[in-house]
Amino acid sequence: MYSESDLQDAVTAGAISATSAQALRDHVASLRATPMVDEEHFRLLSGFNDIFVAIASIILLVAVGWLGNSLRLGAAEHHPSLMSGLLVAAASWGLAEYFTRQRRMALPSILLLCGFVGGVAFALGALAAQIFPGADGRTGSLILSGVAAFSMIATWLHWRRFMVPITVAAGAAAAAGVVAGLVLATAPDNGTLPFLLLLAGGLAIFALAMRWDMSDRARITRRSDVAFWLHLTAAPMIAHSLFHLLGVFNGNDISVVKALMVIALYVAFGLIALAIDRRALLVSSLAYVLFALYALFKQAGAVELSAAFTALVIGSSLLLLSALWHHARTLVMGGLPPTLTDRLPFLDRVPA
């Protein structure tokens, strides 16, 4: 099994010509009756060995972290040890030198990146807990900002060395954490501020994702993979903050008006997803629209079968949308101005 990135790497290395690569894309697209650009490829598995190595890596990193926790280095018994995070980060980097840089294995590379950045963040958090025990809210926000800043530097170093597509998304999330920590440390929290910051961060990462997407409208390079992970990071931040600000989960029930607002917002997400040819927004907000539709069926009197009706409507709608994705996208793109469609992913055949 070869990914789009592998195909592009083969063209860059001169193993096959760009014309042959395009002919292969067109052939696969004709078999699937959909343009390759609509497939939203990203590399996760190159074979079962990816899963095997990923499981082994998780076991090893858990063991290293466990052993590191026994090296207290002055930390109180109830505080985590910074050595646990440092050893996990060091082991993750060392494993990435082989499995990412040489073997180019997708799933292990993602896990090892998370292990490295997570280890760095954990070590810094443990160190801060030793230096500032019992920190108040303002100090905690500053600590959060500092940890996020060093985590962002760690992701940059990892990107420079390994260039794993998900790294940019991790760095963008860390950057959002830096800003959020600084704002929370200086501004009074009225209960909605964290969610407003989450929304702002999600929109900023979404804009960054679109920048990467527009640099590869044919989606045949690593830039498309980077954009995919950025969209996957931004989508839950946008969806969760918006629906929380609407008060969707305040109480056990929601009003009909609020439920209709949730469904209308989900439809808007669907139109955006079709325009940019990314499904992350639809997946991230799925739980909210399920809850809203369930509430509507329940209030309509279908108490016992409300869950079944909700699953039937949403499941069949998403499957129908998946089957008719390209046709629906054609309709949406037809209603947009050319200045916008000229910057979005290609609708039909990817040009050679």
C-alpha positions as YAML, in Angstrom:
chain: A
units: angstrom
residues:
- id: 1
  name: MET
  ca: [0.00, 0.00, 0.00]
- id: 2
  name: TYR
  ca: [1.46, 3.34, -1.07]
- id: 3
  name: SER
  ca: [0.30, 6.75, 0.06]
- id: 4
  name: GLU
  ca: [0.14, 9.96, -1.92]
- id: 5
  name: SER
  ca: [3.26, 11.15, -0.09]
- id: 6
  name: ASP
  ca: [5.12, 7.99, -1.15]
- id: 7
  name: LEU
  ca: [4.11, 8.59, -4.75]
- id: 8
  name: GLN
  ca: [5.32, 12.17, -4.63]
- id: 9
  name: ASP
  ca: [8.60, 11.08, -2.98]
- id: 10
  name: ALA
  ca: [9.10, 8.58, -5.82]
- id: 11
  name: VAL
  ca: [8.66, 11.38, -8.36]
- id: 12
  name: THR
  ca: [11.11, 13.60, -6.47]
- id: 13
  name: ALA
  ca: [13.66, 10.79, -6.30]
- id: 14
  name: GLY
  ca: [13.30, 10.13, -10.05]
- id: 15
  name: ALA
  ca: [11.99, 6.59, -9.58]
- id: 16
  name: ILE
  ca: [8.98, 7.40, -11.77]
- id: 17
  name: SER
  ca: [8.06, 10.36, -13.91]
- id: 18
  name: ALA
  ca: [5.46, 12.95, -12.95]
- id: 19
  name: THR
  ca: [3.42, 11.86, -16.00]
- id: 20
  name: SER
  ca: [3.38, 8.24, -14.84]
- id: 21
  name: ALA
  ca: [2.41, 9.27, -11.32]
- id: 22
  name: GLN
  ca: [-0.46, 11.35, -12.67]
- id: 23
  name: ALA
  ca: [-1.60, 8.49, -14.89]
- id: 24
  name: LEU
  ca: [-1.70, 6.24, -11.82]
- id: 25
  name: ARG
  ca: [-3.76, 8.82, -9.92]
- id: 26
  name: ASP
  ca: [-6.20, 9.15, -12.81]
- id: 27
  name: HIS
  ca: [-6.51, 5.37, -13.10]
- id: 28
  name: VAL
  ca: [-7.30, 4.94, -9.40]
- id: 29
  name: ALA
  ca: [-9.72, 7.88, -9.54]
- id: 30
  name: SER
  ca: [-11.58, 6.29, -12.46]
- id: 31
  name: LEU
  ca: [-11.90, 3.02, -10.55]
- id: 32
  name: ARG
  ca: [-13.37, 4.84, -7.56]
- id: 33
  name: ALA
  ca: [-15.51, 7.15, -9.69]
- id: 34
  name: THR
  ca: [-14.27, 10.16, -7.74]
- id: 35
  name: PRO
  ca: [-11.35, 12.58, -8.19]
- id: 36
  name: MET
  ca: [-8.32, 11.76, -6.08]
- id: 37
  name: VAL
  ca: [-8.39, 15.25, -4.62]
- id: 38
  name: ASP
  ca: [-11.71, 14.41, -2.91]
- id: 39
  name: GLU
  ca: [-10.30, 11.34, -1.17]
- id: 40
  name: GLU
  ca: [-8.58, 13.39, 1.59]
- id: 41
  name: HIS
  ca: [-5.58, 11.10, 1.85]
- id: 42
  name: PHE
  ca: [-3.29, 11.08, 4.83]
- id: 43
  name: ARG
  ca: [-0.72, 8.54, 5.78]
- id: 44
  name: LEU
  ca: [-1.39, 6.58, 8.97]
- id: 45
  name: LEU
  ca: [-0.48, 2.96, 8.20]
- id: 46
  name: SER
  ca: [1.94, 1.51, 5.69]
- id: 47
  name: GLY
  ca: [1.33, -2.03, 6.92]
- id: 48
  name: PHE
  ca: [0.58, -4.10, 10.01]
- id: 49
  name: ASN
  ca: [4.18, -3.61, 11.10]
- id: 50
  name: ASP
  ca: [3.21, -0.01, 11.93]
- id: 51
  name: ILE
  ca: [0.73, -1.31, 14.51]
- id: 52
  name: PHE
  ca: [3.27, -3.83, 15.83]
- id: 53
  name: VAL
  ca: [5.96, -1.16, 16.30]
- id: 54
  name: ALA
  ca: [3.46, 1.32, 17.74]
- id: 55
  name: ILE
  ca: [2.34, -1.16, 20.43]
- id: 56
  name: ALA
  ca: [5.94, -2.03, 21.28]
- id: 57
  name: SER
  ca: [6.85, 1.67, 21.46]
- id: 58
  name: ILE
  ca: [3.97, 2.43, 23.83]
- id: 59
  name: ILE
  ca: [5.00, -0.44, 26.13]
- id: 60
  name: LEU
  ca: [8.62, 0.75, 26.12]
- id: 61
  name: LEU
  ca: [7.74, 4.39, 26.78]
- id: 62
  name: VAL
  ca: [5.39, 3.44, 29.64]
- id: 63
  name: ALA
  ca: [8.18, 1.35, 31.18]
- id: 64
  name: VAL
  ca: [10.72, 4.16, 30.78]
- id: 65
  name: GLY
  ca: [8.34, 6.67, 32.34]
- id: 66
  name: TRP
  ca: [7.58, 4.31, 35.20]
- id: 67
  name: LEU
  ca: [11.28, 3.80, 35.93]
- id: 68
  name: GLY
  ca: [11.94, 7.52, 35.63]
- id: 69
  name: ASN
  ca: [9.28, 8.24, 38.23]
- id: 70
  name: SER
  ca: [11.38, 6.36, 40.78]
- id: 71
  name: LEU
  ca: [14.18, 8.93, 40.33]
- id: 72
  name: ARG
  ca: [12.71, 11.63, 42.55]
- id: 73
  name: LEU
  ca: [15.63, 14.14, 42.45]
- id: 74
  name: GLY
  ca: [14.30, 16.06, 45.42]
- id: 75
  name: ALA
  ca: [10.66, 15.91, 44.41]
- id: 76
  name: ALA
  ca: [8.08, 15.25, 47.11]
- id: 77
  name: GLU
  ca: [6.50, 11.82, 47.19]
- id: 78
  name: HIS
  ca: [3.14, 13.15, 45.99]
- id: 79
  name: HIS
  ca: [4.70, 15.16, 43.13]
- id: 80
  name: PRO
  ca: [5.51, 13.65, 39.71]
- id: 81
  name: SER
  ca: [9.17, 13.27, 38.88]
- id: 82
  name: LEU
  ca: [10.54, 15.37, 36.04]
- id: 83
  name: MET
  ca: [12.90, 12.49, 35.16]
- id: 84
  name: SER
  ca: [9.89, 10.49, 34.00]
- id: 85
  name: GLY
  ca: [9.12, 13.05, 31.31]
- id: 86
  name: LEU
  ca: [12.75, 13.59, 30.35]
- id: 87
  name: LEU
  ca: [13.40, 9.88, 29.86]
- id: 88
  name: VAL
  ca: [10.24, 9.44, 27.80]
- id: 89
  name: ALA
  ca: [11.22, 12.42, 25.63]
- id: 90
  name: ALA
  ca: [14.78, 11.10, 25.17]
- id: 91
  name: ALA
  ca: [13.56, 7.58, 24.35]
- id: 92
  name: SER
  ca: [10.99, 8.94, 21.89]
- id: 93
  name: TRP
  ca: [13.64, 10.98, 20.07]
- id: 94
  name: GLY
  ca: [16.03, 8.03, 19.95]
- id: 95
  name: LEU
  ca: [13.38, 5.68, 18.55]
- id: 96
  name: ALA
  ca: [12.37, 8.31, 16.00]
- id: 97
  name: GLU
  ca: [15.92, 8.38, 14.66]
- id: 98
  name: TYR
  ca: [15.32, 4.88, 13.33]
- id: 99
  name: PHE
  ca: [11.58, 4.36, 12.89]
- id: 100
  name: THR
  ca: [10.86, 7.88, 11.58]
- id: 101
  name: ARG
  ca: [14.04, 9.08, 9.92]
- id: 102
  name: GLN
  ca: [15.13, 5.76, 8.40]
- id: 103
  name: ARG
  ca: [12.07, 3.52, 8.22]
- id: 104
  name: ARG
  ca: [9.55, 6.38, 7.65]
- id: 105
  name: MET
  ca: [6.80, 4.52, 9.51]
- id: 106
  name: ALA
  ca: [3.68, 6.64, 9.86]
- id: 107
  name: LEU
  ca: [1.83, 5.53, 13.01]
- id: 108
  name: PRO
  ca: [4.98, 5.03, 15.14]
- id: 109
  name: SER
  ca: [6.20, 8.46, 14.02]
- id: 110
  name: ILE
  ca: [2.99, 10.07, 15.28]
- id: 111
  name: LEU
  ca: [3.19, 8.28, 18.62]
- id: 112
  name: LEU
  ca: [6.87, 9.08, 19.06]
- id: 113
  name: LEU
  ca: [6.22, 12.75, 18.36]
- id: 114
  name: CYS
  ca: [3.48, 12.74, 21.02]
- id: 115
  name: GLY
  ca: [5.87, 10.96, 23.38]
- id: 116
  name: PHE
  ca: [8.63, 13.51, 22.82]
- id: 117
  name: VAL
  ca: [6.48, 16.63, 23.14]
- id: 118
  name: GLY
  ca: [4.39, 15.13, 25.93]
- id: 119
  name: GLY
  ca: [7.54, 14.11, 27.80]
- id: 120
  name: VAL
  ca: [8.98, 17.60, 27.55]
- id: 121
  name: ALA
  ca: [5.71, 19.17, 28.73]
- id: 122
  name: PHE
  ca: [5.40, 16.67, 31.59]
- id: 123
  name: ALA
  ca: [8.96, 17.31, 32.75]
- id: 124
  name: LEU
  ca: [8.46, 21.08, 32.71]
- id: 125
  name: GLY
  ca: [5.14, 20.76, 34.52]
- id: 126
  name: ALA
  ca: [6.72, 18.55, 37.19]
- id: 127
  name: LEU
  ca: [9.58, 21.02, 37.61]
- id: 128
  name: ALA
  ca: [7.14, 23.90, 37.97]
- id: 129
  name: ALA
  ca: [5.17, 21.94, 40.59]
- id: 130
  name: GLN
  ca: [8.39, 21.59, 42.63]
- id: 131
  name: ILE
  ca: [9.36, 25.26, 42.33]
- id: 132
  name: PHE
  ca: [5.86, 26.72, 42.79]
- id: 133
  name: PRO
  ca: [3.92, 24.40, 45.12]
- id: 134
  name: GLY
  ca: [0.36, 25.51, 45.70]
- id: 135
  name: ALA
  ca: [0.45, 28.13, 42.92]
- id: 136
  name: ASP
  ca: [-2.62, 30.34, 42.54]
- id: 137
  name: GLY
  ca: [-4.66, 30.73, 39.36]
- id: 138
  name: ARG
  ca: [-2.58, 33.56, 37.90]
- id: 139
  name: THR
  ca: [0.71, 31.77, 38.55]
- id: 140
  name: GLY
  ca: [-0.78, 28.56, 37.16]
- id: 141
  name: SER
  ca: [-1.72, 30.37, 33.95]
- id: 142
  name: LEU
  ca: [1.81, 31.72, 33.60]
- id: 143
  name: ILE
  ca: [3.20, 28.23, 34.19]
- id: 144
  name: LEU
  ca: [0.85, 26.90, 31.51]
- id: 145
  name: SER
  ca: [2.10, 29.56, 29.11]
- id: 146
  name: GLY
  ca: [5.74, 28.76, 29.88]
- id: 147
  name: VAL
  ca: [5.27, 25.00, 29.47]
- id: 148
  name: ALA
  ca: [3.46, 25.58, 26.18]
- id: 149
  name: ALA
  ca: [6.27, 27.87, 24.97]
- id: 150
  name: PHE
  ca: [8.96, 25.27, 25.62]
- id: 151
  name: SER
  ca: [6.75, 22.58, 24.11]
- id: 152
  name: MET
  ca: [6.44, 24.74, 21.00]
- id: 153
  name: ILE
  ca: [10.24, 24.96, 20.79]
- id: 154
  name: ALA
  ca: [10.42, 21.17, 21.19]
- id: 155
  name: THR
  ca: [8.00, 20.66, 18.30]
- id: 156
  name: TRP
  ca: [10.05, 23.04, 16.13]
- id: 157
  name: LEU
  ca: [13.23, 21.06, 16.83]
- id: 158
  name: HIS
  ca: [11.40, 17.81, 16.06]
- id: 159
  name: TRP
  ca: [10.06, 19.25, 12.80]
- id: 160
  name: ARG
  ca: [13.51, 20.39, 11.73]
- id: 161
  name: ARG
  ca: [14.86, 16.89, 12.28]
- id: 162
  name: PHE
  ca: [12.04, 14.55, 11.24]
- id: 163
  name: MET
  ca: [9.36, 16.62, 9.44]
- id: 164
  name: VAL
  ca: [6.42, 14.50, 10.62]
- id: 165
  name: PRO
  ca: [3.25, 16.22, 9.29]
- id: 166
  name: ILE
  ca: [1.43, 16.22, 12.65]
- id: 167
  name: THR
  ca: [4.28, 18.22, 14.22]
- id: 168
  name: VAL
  ca: [3.02, 21.53, 12.84]
- id: 169
  name: ALA
  ca: [-0.38, 20.93, 14.42]
- id: 170
  name: ALA
  ca: [1.24, 20.14, 17.77]
- id: 171
  name: GLY
  ca: [3.27, 23.34, 17.55]
- id: 172
  name: ALA
  ca: [0.21, 25.38, 16.64]
- id: 173
  name: ALA
  ca: [-1.71, 23.97, 19.62]
- id: 174
  name: ALA
  ca: [1.24, 24.82, 21.88]
- id: 175
  name: ALA
  ca: [1.32, 28.37, 20.50]
- id: 176
  name: ALA
  ca: [-2.39, 28.71, 21.28]
- id: 177
  name: GLY
  ca: [-1.61, 27.53, 24.80]
- id: 178
  name: VAL
  ca: [1.05, 30.22, 25.19]
- id: 179
  name: VAL
  ca: [-1.38, 32.99, 24.27]
- id: 180
  name: ALA
  ca: [-4.20, 31.53, 26.34]
- id: 181
  name: GLY
  ca: [-1.99, 31.25, 29.42]
- id: 182
  name: LEU
  ca: [-0.83, 34.86, 29.13]
- id: 183
  name: VAL
  ca: [-4.38, 36.17, 28.64]
- id: 184
  name: LEU
  ca: [-5.77, 34.13, 31.56]
- id: 185
  name: ALA
  ca: [-2.97, 35.43, 33.77]
- id: 186
  name: THR
  ca: [-3.83, 39.07, 33.07]
- id: 187
  name: ALA
  ca: [-7.59, 39.12, 32.44]
- id: 188
  name: PRO
  ca: [-10.32, 38.26, 34.96]
- id: 189
  name: ASP
  ca: [-12.05, 34.95, 34.22]
- id: 190
  name: ASN
  ca: [-15.80, 35.39, 33.83]
- id: 191
  name: GLY
  ca: [-16.47, 31.74, 33.01]
- id: 192
  name: THR
  ca: [-16.59, 32.17, 29.24]
- id: 193
  name: LEU
  ca: [-13.08, 33.54, 28.67]
- id: 194
  name: PRO
  ca: [-11.41, 30.10, 28.36]
- id: 195
  name: PHE
  ca: [-13.92, 29.09, 25.69]
- id: 196
  name: LEU
  ca: [-13.51, 32.37, 23.83]
- id: 197
  name: LEU
  ca: [-9.75, 31.77, 23.84]
- id: 198
  name: LEU
  ca: [-10.33, 28.20, 22.68]
- id: 199
  name: LEU
  ca: [-12.49, 29.49, 19.82]
- id: 200
  name: ALA
  ca: [-9.91, 32.13, 18.85]
- id: 201
  name: GLY
  ca: [-7.15, 29.54, 18.90]
- id: 202
  name: GLY
  ca: [-9.21, 27.14, 16.80]
- id: 203
  name: LEU
  ca: [-9.96, 29.80, 14.21]
- id: 204
  name: ALA
  ca: [-6.28, 30.80, 14.05]
- id: 205
  name: ILE
  ca: [-5.21, 27.17, 13.53]
- id: 206
  name: PHE
  ca: [-7.97, 26.76, 10.92]
- id: 207
  name: ALA
  ca: [-6.59, 29.78, 9.06]
- id: 208
  name: LEU
  ca: [-3.10, 28.24, 9.20]
- id: 209
  name: ALA
  ca: [-4.51, 24.96, 7.90]
- id: 210
  name: MET
  ca: [-6.11, 26.76, 4.97]
- id: 211
  name: ARG
  ca: [-2.78, 28.42, 4.18]
- id: 212
  name: TRP
  ca: [-1.11, 25.01, 3.95]
- id: 213
  name: ASP
  ca: [-4.08, 23.66, 1.95]
- id: 214
  name: MET
  ca: [-3.97, 26.52, -0.56]
- id: 215
  name: SER
  ca: [-0.27, 25.87, -1.16]
- id: 216
  name: ASP
  ca: [-1.13, 22.37, -2.43]
- id: 217
  name: ARG
  ca: [-4.53, 22.51, -4.10]
- id: 218
  name: ALA
  ca: [-3.92, 19.17, -5.82]
- id: 219
  name: ARG
  ca: [-3.05, 17.50, -2.49]
- id: 220
  name: ILE
  ca: [-0.08, 15.57, -3.73]
- id: 221
  name: THR
  ca: [2.65, 16.69, -1.32]
- id: 222
  name: ARG
  ca: [3.43, 16.58, 2.40]
- id: 223
  name: ARG
  ca: [1.81, 20.01, 2.77]
- id: 224
  name: SER
  ca: [-1.60, 18.38, 2.39]
- id: 225
  name: ASP
  ca: [-0.82, 16.00, 5.26]
- id: 226
  name: VAL
  ca: [0.24, 18.94, 7.42]
- id: 227
  name: ALA
  ca: [-3.03, 20.72, 6.58]
- id: 228
  name: PHE
  ca: [-5.03, 17.59, 7.48]
- id: 229
  name: TRP
  ca: [-3.61, 17.47, 11.01]
- id: 230
  name: LEU
  ca: [-4.08, 21.21, 11.44]
- id: 231
  name: HIS
  ca: [-7.75, 20.86, 10.47]
- id: 232
  name: LEU
  ca: [-8.09, 17.92, 12.86]
- id: 233
  name: THR
  ca: [-6.66, 20.09, 15.65]
- id: 234
  name: ALA
  ca: [-8.73, 23.18, 14.89]
- id: 235
  name: ALA
  ca: [-12.09, 21.41, 14.41]
- id: 236
  name: PRO
  ca: [-12.71, 20.24, 18.00]
- id: 237
  name: MET
  ca: [-11.48, 23.58, 19.37]
- id: 238
  name: ILE
  ca: [-14.00, 25.45, 17.21]
- id: 239
  name: ALA
  ca: [-16.88, 23.01, 17.69]
- id: 240
  name: HIS
  ca: [-16.52, 22.54, 21.45]
- id: 241
  name: SER
  ca: [-16.14, 26.25, 22.20]
- id: 242
  name: LEU
  ca: [-19.06, 27.30, 19.99]
- id: 243
  name: PHE
  ca: [-21.47, 24.71, 21.33]
- id: 244
  name: HIS
  ca: [-20.43, 25.41, 24.91]
- id: 245
  name: LEU
  ca: [-21.01, 29.13, 24.40]
- id: 246
  name: LEU
  ca: [-24.48, 28.20, 23.12]
- id: 247
  name: GLY
  ca: [-25.07, 26.36, 26.38]
- id: 248
  name: VAL
  ca: [-25.82, 23.04, 24.73]
- id: 249
  name: PHE
  ca: [-24.88, 20.92, 27.74]
- id: 250
  name: ASN
  ca: [-26.23, 23.23, 30.44]
- id: 251
  name: GLY
  ca: [-28.67, 20.87, 32.13]
- id: 252
  name: ASN
  ca: [-30.08, 17.55, 31.02]
- id: 253
  name: ASP
  ca: [-32.30, 19.01, 28.30]
- id: 254
  name: ILE
  ca: [-32.11, 21.74, 25.69]
- id: 255
  name: SER
  ca: [-34.88, 23.84, 24.21]
- id: 256
  name: VAL
  ca: [-36.23, 23.33, 20.71]
- id: 257
  name: VAL
  ca: [-34.80, 26.67, 19.60]
- id: 258
  name: LYS
  ca: [-31.35, 25.78, 20.89]
- id: 259
  name: ALA
  ca: [-31.49, 22.33, 19.31]
- id: 260
  name: LEU
  ca: [-32.44, 23.87, 15.96]
- id: 261
  name: MET
  ca: [-29.52, 26.29, 16.32]
- id: 262
  name: VAL
  ca: [-27.17, 23.36, 16.85]
- id: 263
  name: ILE
  ca: [-28.50, 21.59, 13.75]
- id: 264
  name: ALA
  ca: [-28.27, 24.80, 11.70]
- id: 265
  name: LEU
  ca: [-24.67, 25.27, 12.86]
- id: 266
  name: TYR
  ca: [-23.89, 21.67, 11.90]
- id: 267
  name: VAL
  ca: [-25.31, 22.28, 8.42]
- id: 268
  name: ALA
  ca: [-23.08, 25.36, 8.17]
- id: 269
  name: PHE
  ca: [-20.12, 23.20, 9.21]
- id: 270
  name: GLY
  ca: [-21.11, 20.76, 6.46]
- id: 271
  name: LEU
  ca: [-21.10, 23.49, 3.82]
- id: 272
  name: ILE
  ca: [-17.67, 24.67, 4.97]
- id: 273
  name: ALA
  ca: [-16.42, 21.07, 4.96]
- id: 274
  name: LEU
  ca: [-17.64, 20.60, 1.39]
- id: 275
  name: ALA
  ca: [-16.06, 23.85, 0.23]
- id: 276
  name: ILE
  ca: [-12.62, 23.11, 1.71]
- id: 277
  name: ASP
  ca: [-12.98, 19.34, 1.16]
- id: 278
  name: ARG
  ca: [-12.18, 18.48, 4.77]
- id: 279
  name: ARG
  ca: [-14.42, 16.36, 6.99]
- id: 280
  name: ALA
  ca: [-12.89, 17.18, 10.39]
- id: 281
  name: LEU
  ca: [-15.51, 19.78, 11.34]
- id: 282
  name: LEU
  ca: [-18.33, 17.31, 10.71]
- id: 283
  name: VAL
  ca: [-16.71, 14.61, 12.84]
- id: 284
  name: SER
  ca: [-15.76, 16.94, 15.71]
- id: 285
  name: SER
  ca: [-19.26, 18.37, 16.10]
- id: 286
  name: LEU
  ca: [-21.07, 15.06, 15.61]
- id: 287
  name: ALA
  ca: [-21.70, 14.47, 19.34]
- id: 288
  name: TYR
  ca: [-23.44, 17.82, 19.68]
- id: 289
  name: VAL
  ca: [-25.82, 17.35, 16.77]
- id: 290
  name: LEU
  ca: [-26.61, 13.84, 17.99]
- id: 291
  name: PHE
  ca: [-27.55, 15.28, 21.37]
- id: 292
  name: ALA
  ca: [-29.64, 18.05, 19.80]
- id: 293
  name: LEU
  ca: [-31.50, 15.71, 17.45]
- id: 294
  name: TYR
  ca: [-32.09, 13.27, 20.31]
- id: 295
  name: ALA
  ca: [-33.64, 16.11, 22.33]
- id: 296
  name: LEU
  ca: [-35.92, 17.06, 19.42]
- id: 297
  name: PHE
  ca: [-37.20, 13.49, 18.97]
- id: 298
  name: LYS
  ca: [-37.69, 13.18, 22.71]
- id: 299
  name: GLN
  ca: [-39.70, 16.38, 22.92]
- id: 300
  name: ALA
  ca: [-41.75, 15.28, 19.89]
- id: 301
  name: GLY
  ca: [-42.97, 12.29, 21.91]
- id: 302
  name: ALA
  ca: [-40.69, 9.50, 20.65]
- id: 303
  name: VAL
  ca: [-39.18, 8.96, 24.11]
- id: 304
  name: GLU
  ca: [-38.35, 5.26, 23.85]
- id: 305
  name: LEU
  ca: [-37.14, 5.35, 20.25]
- id: 306
  name: SER
  ca: [-35.50, 8.80, 20.24]
- id: 307
  name: ALA
  ca: [-31.98, 7.33, 20.35]
- id: 308
  name: ALA
  ca: [-32.76, 4.90, 17.55]
- id: 309
  name: PHE
  ca: [-34.34, 7.60, 15.36]
- id: 310
  name: THR
  ca: [-31.37, 9.92, 16.00]
- id: 311
  name: ALA
  ca: [-28.85, 7.26, 15.00]
- id: 312
  name: LEU
  ca: [-30.89, 6.35, 11.93]
- id: 313
  name: VAL
  ca: [-31.19, 9.94, 10.67]
- id: 314
  name: ILE
  ca: [-27.57, 10.96, 11.33]
- id: 315
  name: GLY
  ca: [-26.04, 7.68, 10.17]
- id: 316
  name: SER
  ca: [-27.99, 7.57, 6.91]
- id: 317
  name: SER
  ca: [-27.37, 11.27, 6.26]
- id: 318
  name: LEU
  ca: [-23.62, 10.97, 6.68]
- id: 319
  name: LEU
  ca: [-23.45, 7.85, 4.53]
- id: 320
  name: LEU
  ca: [-25.47, 9.58, 1.81]
- id: 321
  name: LEU
  ca: [-23.21, 12.62, 2.03]
- id: 322
  name: SER
  ca: [-20.14, 10.39, 1.74]
- id: 323
  name: ALA
  ca: [-21.56, 8.65, -1.34]
- id: 324
  name: LEU
  ca: [-22.50, 11.94, -2.99]
- id: 325
  name: TRP
  ca: [-19.62, 14.01, -1.63]
- id: 326
  name: HIS
  ca: [-18.26, 15.09, -5.01]
- id: 327
  name: HIS
  ca: [-21.70, 16.01, -6.38]
- id: 328
  name: ALA
  ca: [-22.54, 17.99, -3.24]
- id: 329
  name: ARG
  ca: [-19.19, 19.72, -3.40]
- id: 330
  name: THR
  ca: [-19.83, 20.65, -7.03]
- id: 331
  name: LEU
  ca: [-23.07, 22.38, -6.00]
- id: 332
  name: VAL
  ca: [-21.40, 24.24, -3.14]
- id: 333
  name: MET
  ca: [-18.42, 25.33, -5.24]
- id: 334
  name: GLY
  ca: [-20.79, 26.51, -7.95]
- id: 335
  name: GLY
  ca: [-22.30, 29.01, -5.54]
- id: 336
  name: LEU
  ca: [-18.97, 30.51, -4.49]
- id: 337
  name: PRO
  ca: [-17.20, 33.40, -6.26]
- id: 338
  name: PRO
  ca: [-14.26, 32.50, -8.54]
- id: 339
  name: THR
  ca: [-11.86, 34.48, -6.34]
- id: 340
  name: LEU
  ca: [-12.54, 31.93, -3.61]
- id: 341
  name: THR
  ca: [-12.84, 28.74, -5.64]
- id: 342
  name: ASP
  ca: [-9.53, 29.52, -7.34]
- id: 343
  name: ARG
  ca: [-7.82, 29.09, -3.97]
- id: 344
  name: LEU
  ca: [-9.67, 26.01, -2.74]
- id: 345
  name: PRO
  ca: [-8.73, 22.38, -3.56]
- id: 346
  name: PHE
  ca: [-9.40, 21.38, -7.16]
- id: 347
  name: LEU
  ca: [-12.91, 20.15, -7.90]
- id: 348
  name: ASP
  ca: [-12.30, 17.91, -10.90]
- id: 349
  name: ARG
  ca: [-9.26, 16.30, -12.42]
- id: 350
  name: VAL
  ca: [-5.98, 17.16, -10.76]
- id: 351
  name: PRO
  ca: [-3.81, 18.92, -13.34]
- id: 352
  name: ALA
  ca: [-0.57, 17.24, -14.40]
...
